[in-house]
């Protein structure tokens, strides 16, 4: 009697024979990708150790990686047809095969049809470039590894999103639009949250946070976006981590897959919790996008109508007034929570607090600029300052921050289009490695609005500092003509 392992291998072998056409199509796409990459090798003549952010053909690479990922989507839909096709479901669930054997035999077939060809063609490309150029092995290996894991991480993320939707939905329409929602939200949501809840209210230049949002596409359907950031070891490690994480989650989908019954095929949603998650993701993403750019306010009514449409079409019960009012109430709760968090962020300075000087070094160059409605601009550009001296300047600006009065009316006014107030104070600090080495360790850039009197107060406090010399001060007054 065959073991479960042998049955999985045997089933996968039969599935591979049945779906050989997918294998041929995937390899043709990968071959075309290979030809395209070998034909745009201008990067080899320009790509040097000191220039890691240059790649001549990354625009074409976007298209190639998208085509490879699309092959993965078709492969998943073909292998897991019993999740949306009633005839295939009746056949699959009538056979004396358990969920474990069905699921992992299909994953093994997916590995053969898609993942192994991707690895194979990237190895071929690595060897071809190695034999035809004199680029250093270290640089070539890093470039090739980044490019391979860009393809693998994209494919695995797309496979994860599509397979999750197929397992949690029993109808093709829901599988398609929920897969689009998950992918779009995962790509857009981090940036939407940043530009709606953190960036408008913070007084700190969050260098690490900016990097975080720059690298968010690593675990998404759009990691190729990072190709214009270069081919650093850090990026390679992030892509490897993304690939492993997606592969792990795909494997863990087995626990959802085994809970499905053949009778679930044809239902809009197999798990009601999944529908709620999809709706929450969509509502949060669109609403935070609108909060980041209020010119798109028209999207909120459209979001509400789409939300109700999904509720109505996916409901297995008769629509009643009570049920409709309940759905409207749930949507209202979503809105209250999202706007509540946004208001809280406004009163908490984007949850970042005051200007943080913990990363100052013993070599800091400070530039300040304070402007008033009277047309007076105060400039101060320092030589290299010690940590204690730079902290004295930060303390002055933190005290100015405390003078700002916040109110709900001011929060509402924040969303109205208006000219920037001329009364503002700002400071920019370059944090260097040392007095002799001006390599940037960090950068703080702060600017916020205060009253005219507070601008004058900040300026006078800066002038009173012992290390602010007269020749370092520049004041400009407006002239009347």
C-alpha positions in Angstrom: 0.0 0.0 0.0 1.4 3.4 -1.0 2.2 6.0 1.7 0.7 9.4 1.7 4.0 10.9 0.4 4.1 8.5 -2.6 0.5 9.2 -3.4 1.1 12.9 -3.4 4.1 12.4 -5.7 2.2 10.1 -8.0 -0.8 12.5 -8.2 1.5 15.4 -8.9 3.1 13.4 -11.7 -0.3 12.9 -13.3 -1.4 16.5 -12.9 1.9 17.6 -14.5 1.3 15.5 -17.6 -2.3 16.8 -17.9 -1.1 20.5 -17.6 2.1 20.3 -19.8 0.8 23.2 -21.9 1.0 25.5 -18.9 4.6 24.3 -18.4 5.4 25.1 -22.1 3.7 28.6 -21.9 5.6 29.5 -18.7 8.9 28.5 -20.2 8.2 30.5 -23.4 7.5 33.6 -21.3 10.7 33.0 -19.3 12.6 32.5 -22.5 11.3 35.8 -23.9 12.3 37.4 -20.6 15.8 36.0 -21.0 16.1 37.4 -24.5 14.9 40.8 -23.4 17.3 41.0 -20.5 20.2 39.9 -22.6 19.4 42.5 -25.2 19.3 45.5 -22.8 22.7 44.8 -21.1 23.7 48.4 -21.2 23.7 48.2 -17.4 26.9 46.2 -17.7 28.9 49.1 -19.1 27.5 51.6 -16.5 26.9 49.4 -13.5 29.9 50.0 -11.3 30.6 49.7 -7.5 30.0 53.4 -6.8 26.8 53.5 -8.9 24.3 51.0 -7.5 21.1 52.9 -8.4 21.3 52.5 -12.2 19.7 49.9 -14.4 19.0 50.6 -18.0 16.1 48.2 -18.6 14.0 48.1 -15.4 10.9 49.5 -17.2 10.9 46.4 -19.5 11.6 44.3 -16.5 8.3 45.4 -15.0 6.4 44.0 -17.9 8.4 40.7 -17.9 7.8 40.1 -14.2 4.1 40.9 -14.6 3.9 38.3 -17.4 5.6 35.7 -15.3 3.2 36.4 -12.4 0.3 36.1 -14.8 1.5 32.6 -15.7 1.4 31.8 -12.0 -2.2 33.0 -11.7 -3.4 30.8 -14.6 -1.6 27.8 -13.2 -3.3 28.2 -9.8 -6.7 28.6 -11.4 -6.1 25.5 -13.5 -4.8 23.3 -10.6 -7.5 24.3 -8.1 -10.5 24.2 -10.4 -12.6 22.2 -7.9 -12.8 25.3 -5.8 -15.1 27.2 -8.3 -16.2 24.5 -10.8 -19.1 22.3 -9.6 -18.3 19.4 -12.1 -14.6 19.3 -11.0 -15.7 19.6 -7.3 -18.0 16.6 -7.6 -15.2 14.6 -9.2 -12.5 15.6 -6.8 -14.5 15.1 -3.6 -15.9 11.7 -4.8 -12.4 10.2 -5.1 -10.9 8.4 -2.1 -8.3 11.1 -1.6 -8.0 13.3 1.5 -7.6 17.1 1.6 -4.0 16.8 2.5 -3.1 14.7 -0.6 -5.1 16.9 -2.9 -3.6 20.2 -1.6 0.0 19.2 -1.4 0.0 17.3 -4.7 -1.2 20.5 -6.3 1.5 22.6 -4.6 4.1 20.1 -5.8 2.7 20.4 -9.3 2.8 24.2 -9.0 6.4 24.0 -8.0 7.2 21.9 -11.1 5.1 24.0 -13.5 6.2 27.5 -12.4 8.7 27.9 -9.6 11.4 25.6 -10.9 11.3 27.1 -14.4 11.8 30.6 -12.9 14.9 29.4 -11.0 16.2 27.5 -14.0 16.0 30.4 -16.4 17.6 32.8 -13.9 20.5 30.4 -13.6 20.8 30.3 -17.4 20.8 34.1 -17.5 23.5 34.3 -14.8 25.8 31.9 -16.7 25.2 33.7 -20.0 26.1 37.1 -18.6 29.1 35.6 -16.8 30.4 34.2 -20.0 29.8 37.3 -22.1 31.0 40.1 -19.9 33.9 41.0 -17.6 31.7 42.3 -14.8 32.9 41.2 -11.3 31.5 38.0 -10.0 30.3 39.7 -6.8 28.3 42.4 -8.6 26.9 39.9 -11.1 25.9 37.5 -8.4 24.1 40.3 -6.5 22.3 41.5 -9.6 21.2 38.0 -10.6 20.1 37.1 -7.1 18.0 40.3 -6.8 16.4 39.8 -10.2 15.6 36.1 -9.5 14.0 36.9 -6.1 12.1 39.8 -7.6 10.4 37.3 -9.9 10.0 34.6 -7.2 8.6 37.0 -4.5 6.1 38.5 -7.1 4.9 35.1 -8.2 4.6 33.7 -4.7 2.7 36.8 -3.4 0.3 36.6 -6.3 -0.1 32.9 -5.8 -0.8 33.5 -2.1 -3.4 36.2 -2.8 -5.2 34.2 -5.5 -5.2 30.9 -3.7 -6.5 32.5 -0.5 -9.4 34.0 -2.4 -10.1 30.7 -4.1 -10.2 28.8 -0.8 -12.4 31.4 1.0 -14.8 31.9 -2.0 -16.8 29.4 -3.8 -17.8 31.5 -6.9 -15.5 32.8 -9.6 -16.7 36.4 -9.4 -15.8 36.7 -5.7 -12.5 35.0 -6.3 -11.5 37.6 -8.9 -12.6 40.8 -7.3 -11.4 39.9 -3.8 -8.0 38.9 -5.2 -7.8 42.4 -6.8 -8.9 44.0 -3.6 -6.3 42.1 -1.4 -3.5 42.9 -3.9 -4.4 46.6 -4.3 -4.9 47.1 -0.6 -1.6 45.4 0.4 0.3 47.7 -2.1 -1.5 50.9 -1.3 -2.5 50.7 2.4 0.9 51.4 4.1 1.4 54.6 2.0 -2.3 55.7 2.5 -1.9 55.3 6.3 1.4 57.2 6.2 0.1 60.2 4.2 -3.2 60.4 6.0 -2.4 59.8 9.6 1.3 60.4 10.2 2.8 62.7 7.6 0.3 65.6 7.8 0.6 66.0 11.6 4.2 65.0 12.5 6.9 67.5 13.3 9.7 65.0 12.7 11.5 63.9 9.6 11.0 60.2 10.0 13.9 58.8 8.0 13.4 55.2 9.2 9.7 55.4 8.6 10.3 56.8 5.1 12.6 53.8 4.4 9.9 51.4 5.8 7.3 52.7 3.3 9.8 52.7 0.5 10.5 49.0 1.1 6.9 48.0 1.7 6.5 46.8 -2.0 9.0 44.1 -1.1 6.1 41.9 0.1 3.6 42.7 -2.5 2.7 42.2 -6.1 5.0 45.2 -7.1 8.5 44.5 -5.8 9.9 45.4 -9.2 9.2 49.0 -8.1 12.3 48.7 -6.0 14.6 48.2 -8.9 15.3 51.9 -9.2 16.6 51.8 -5.6 19.6 49.7 -6.6 20.7 46.2 -5.8 21.9 46.5 -2.2 22.5 43.5 0.0 19.7 44.8 2.3 17.2 44.7 -0.6 18.3 41.1 -1.4 17.7 40.0 2.1 14.3 41.6 2.2 13.3 39.9 -1.1 14.5 36.5 0.3 12.5 37.1 3.4 9.4 38.0 1.3 9.8 34.9 -0.7 10.1 32.6 2.3 7.2 34.3 4.1 4.9 34.0 1.1 5.9 30.3 0.7 5.2 29.6 4.3 1.8 31.3 4.2 0.9 29.3 1.1 1.7 26.1 2.9 -0.4 27.2 5.9 -3.4 27.7 3.7 -3.8 23.9 3.9 -5.6 24.4 7.2 -8.3 26.5 5.5 -8.4 24.2 2.5 -9.2 21.1 4.6 -12.2 22.9 6.2 -13.9 23.3 2.8 -16.6 20.9 1.7 -17.5 20.0 -1.9 -20.9 21.6 -1.2 -19.3 25.0 -0.6 -18.5 25.3 -4.3 -20.9 27.8 -5.8 -21.3 29.9 -2.6 -20.2 33.5 -2.8 -18.1 33.2 0.5 -17.2 30.0 2.2 -16.1 31.9 5.3 -18.1 34.9 6.4 -15.1 36.3 8.4 -13.2 36.5 5.1 -15.9 38.8 3.6 -15.6 41.1 6.6 -11.9 41.3 6.3 -12.1 42.1 2.6 -14.7 44.9 3.3 -12.6 46.3 6.2 -9.4 46.3 4.0 -11.3 48.1 1.2 -13.0 50.7 3.4 -9.8 51.5 5.4 -7.6 51.8 2.2 -10.0 54.1 0.3 -10.9 56.2 3.3 -7.3 56.8 4.3 -6.5 57.6 0.7 -9.3 60.3 0.7 -7.9 61.6 4.0 -4.5 62.0 2.4 -6.0 63.9 -0.5 -9.4 65.4 0.2 -9.8 66.4 -3.5 -10.9 62.8 -3.9 -13.9 63.1 -1.5 -16.2 61.8 -4.2 -14.8 58.4 -3.6 -16.5 58.0 -0.2 -20.1 57.8 -1.7 -18.8 55.4 -4.3 -17.2 53.3 -1.6 -20.4 53.2 0.4 -22.4 52.1 -2.7 -19.8 49.4 -3.5 -19.9 48.2 0.1 -23.7 47.8 0.0 -23.5 46.1 -3.4 -21.0 43.5 -2.1 -23.2 42.9 0.9 -26.4 42.4 -1.2 -24.8 40.2 -3.8 -23.0 38.0 -1.4 -25.8 37.5 1.1 -27.5 34.1 1.2 -30.5 35.5 3.0 -33.4 37.7 1.9 -32.8 41.4 2.0 -34.9 43.1 4.7 -35.0 46.7 6.1 -33.5 45.5 9.4 -30.6 43.8 7.7 -30.0 46.8 5.4 -29.9 49.2 8.4 -27.5 46.9 10.1 -25.1 47.0 7.2 -25.3 50.8 7.1 -24.6 50.9 10.8 -21.5 48.6 10.4 -20.2 51.0 7.7 -20.8 54.0 10.0 -18.8 52.2 12.7 -15.9 51.7 10.3 -16.0 55.4 9.4 -16.1 56.5 13.1 -13.1 54.3 13.9 -11.0 55.5 11.0 -11.8 59.2 11.5 -11.3 58.8 15.3 -7.8 57.4 14.7 -7.1 60.3 12.3 -8.3 62.9 14.8 -6.2 61.3 17.6 -3.2 61.4 15.3 -3.8 65.2 14.8 -3.8 65.8 18.6 -0.8 63.5 19.1 1.4 65.0 16.4 1.1 62.0 14.1 2.0 59.7 17.1 5.6 60.7 16.8 5.9 63.2 19.7 8.3 66.1 19.7 11.5 66.6 17.8 13.8 63.7 18.8 17.5 64.5 19.2 18.6 61.0 20.3 20.3 60.3 17.1 22.5 63.4 17.1 26.2 62.8 16.9 29.1 65.0 18.0 29.1 66.6 14.5 25.8 68.3 13.5 25.3 71.0 11.0 22.2 73.1 11.7 20.2 75.3 9.3 17.2 77.3 10.6 14.7 79.6 8.8 12.0 81.5 10.6 9.5 83.6 8.6 6.8 86.1 9.6 3.9 87.8 7.9 5.9 91.1 8.2 8.2 89.8 5.5 11.1 89.2 7.9 13.1 86.0 7.4 15.7 84.9 9.8 18.4 82.5 8.6 21.1 80.7 10.6 23.6 78.2 9.2 26.0 76.8 11.7 29.4 75.3 11.4 29.6 71.8 13.0 27.9 71.8 16.3 28.3 69.4 19.2 25.4 67.2 20.4 24.7 69.5 23.4 24.6 72.6 21.2 22.3 71.1 18.7 20.0 69.9 21.6 19.7 73.5 22.8 18.3 74.5 19.4 15.9 71.5 19.3 14.7 72.5 22.8 13.8 75.9 21.5 11.7 74.4 18.7 10.0 71.9 21.0 9.0 74.8 23.3 7.6 76.6 20.3 5.6 73.4 19.4 4.0 73.5 22.8 2.5 76.9 22.1 0.4 75.7 19.3 -3.3 75.5 20.2 -5.2 72.6 18.7 -9.0 72.3 18.4 -11.5 70.2 16.5 -12.3 73.3 14.3 -8.6 73.6 13.4 -8.6 69.8 12.5 -11.5 70.4 10.1 -9.8 73.5 8.7 -6.8 71.2 8.0 -8.7 69.6 5.1 -9.8 72.9 3.5 -7.6 74.3 0.7 -5.9 77.4 1.9 -2.6 79.2 1.5 0.3 78.3 3.7 0.7 80.6 6.7 3.7 82.9 6.4 4.3 82.6 10.2 6.5 79.5 10.4 9.6 78.2 12.1 11.9 75.5 10.6 15.1 73.7 11.4 17.1 71.2 9.4 19.9 69.2 10.9 22.5 67.1 9.1 24.0 64.5 11.4 27.5 63.6 10.4 29.8 60.7 11.3 32.4 63.1 12.6 33.8 66.6 12.2 36.2 65.4 9.5 33.9 62.8 7.9 30.6 64.4 6.6 28.9 61.1 5.8 25.2 61.5 6.7 24.1 59.3 9.6 20.6 61.0 9.8 18.7 64.0 8.8 16.0 66.0 10.7 13.9 68.4 8.8 11.1 70.2 10.8 8.8 73.1 9.8 5.5 74.1 11.5 3.2 77.1 11.8 3.0 79.3 14.9 1.9 82.8 15.7 3.9 85.9 14.6 4.9 86.6 18.1 6.2 83.1 18.6 8.3 83.4 15.5 10.0 86.5 17.0 10.4 84.7 20.3 12.1 81.7 18.7 14.4 84.0 16.7 15.4 86.0 19.9 16.2 82.7 21.8 18.4 81.5 18.9 20.3 84.8 18.8 21.0 84.6 22.6 22.8 81.2 22.3 26.5 81.7 22.9 27.6 79.7 19.8 25.4 81.7 17.4 27.8 84.3 16.1 26.7 87.5 14.4 28.3 86.7 11.1 26.3 83.4 11.0 23.0 85.3 11.2 21.2 86.6 8.1 18.0 88.6 8.3 16.1 89.8 5.3 13.3 92.4 5.4 10.8 93.0 2.7 10.9 96.3 0.8 8.0 98.4 -0.3 8.2 99.7 -3.8 
